[in-house]
Amino acid sequence: MSNAAITETNVGAATTSGGVSTAVSALTSRLVILVPYLWLLVFFLVPFVIVFKISLSTTAIAMPPYTPVFSLSDGFSGLVDQFREFSFDNYVFLLEDPLYRNAYISSVIVAAISTFVTLVVAFPIAYAMARAPASLRPTLMMLVILPFWTSFLIRVYAWIGILKPEGLLNQFLQALNIIDHPLQIMNTNTAIVIGIVYSYLPFMILPLYSTLEKMDHSLIEAAQDLGCRPISAFWKITFPLAVPGIVAGCLLVFIPAVGEFVIPDLLGGSQTLMIGRTLWNEFSANRDWPLSSAVAVILLLLLVIPIVYFQNAQAKAQEAGR
């Protein structure tokens, strides 16, 4: 075989090998992308469809306590009749009953206040961690994560001992002669906000720290050299650069805070009106699974739709900035 033929053979083999390698790489990339979609399908979309199906049924004295809908037990021929059994009465009832409407509004307000307070408390901590020496940052990170090593329920119970009228806080303030009578903090929205801020503070600190750590601090020094005051430098440089961390932290705190059940139940008392407690009462006490499922579906839509809208607006803003 001539040298030219050998060269052509080698080139052809290399081209074939390169094509196979590219195909394998593309297949691997698609499989990697497919994993999170499968996760969302199994653990989000499928449960949501089940809950939505239950919300369209009616209450029944049975086990489970609702009339099954969209069941294949009668075959595909019975699906048309089952579609006729779908009922949106639960959603109409939620829109008409002021109890649930006020519970949604109260939950959003408490969650928004808690998120704002968490941001105010977490930003200085995250900024100090980002400006700390590199050798000290792992220790500070561990101190932030350390509360997660204790049970969430135990930490909330600890706040009962702190905030109750004869608790540590009132005893401390009375010992310093700051107050004459115990403060009534327990069983109020203030106690709920305190519990949410304490419990979800690491979720705000970590994304803020991740963003502030990457910031070029020489920009602040340059602004100060040009005569910019520290406060002005913060609002013109630090805050805009920290917006991605602020948005991520606020979402991580606000979303679970809206549907929080344990903290309002333990710190807020029986008079607290939040959608998490309302959902639990309908599901466990009243055994009204269809109505509680409708409450859950509306709560999910109230959280998901604004987030999707915000992400689309942010993506369009980034494309326009390019």
Secondary structure, 3 states (H helix, E strand, C coil): CCHHHHHHHHHHHHHHHHHHHHHHHHHHHHHHHHHHHHHHHHHHHHHHHHHHHHHCCCECCCCCCECCCCCCCCCHHHHHHHHCCCCCHHHHHHHHCHHHHHHHHHHHHHHHHHHHHHHHHHHHHHHHHHHCCCCCHHHHHHHHHHHHHCCHHHHHHHHHHHHCCCCHHHHHHHHCCCCCCCCCCCCCHHHHHHHHHHHHHHHHHHHHHHHHHCCCCHHHHHHHHCCCCHHHHHHHHHHHHCHHHHHHHHHHHHHHHHCCCHHHHHHHCCCCCCHHHHHHHHHHHCCCHHHHHHHHHHHHHHHHHHHHHHHHHHHHHHHHHC
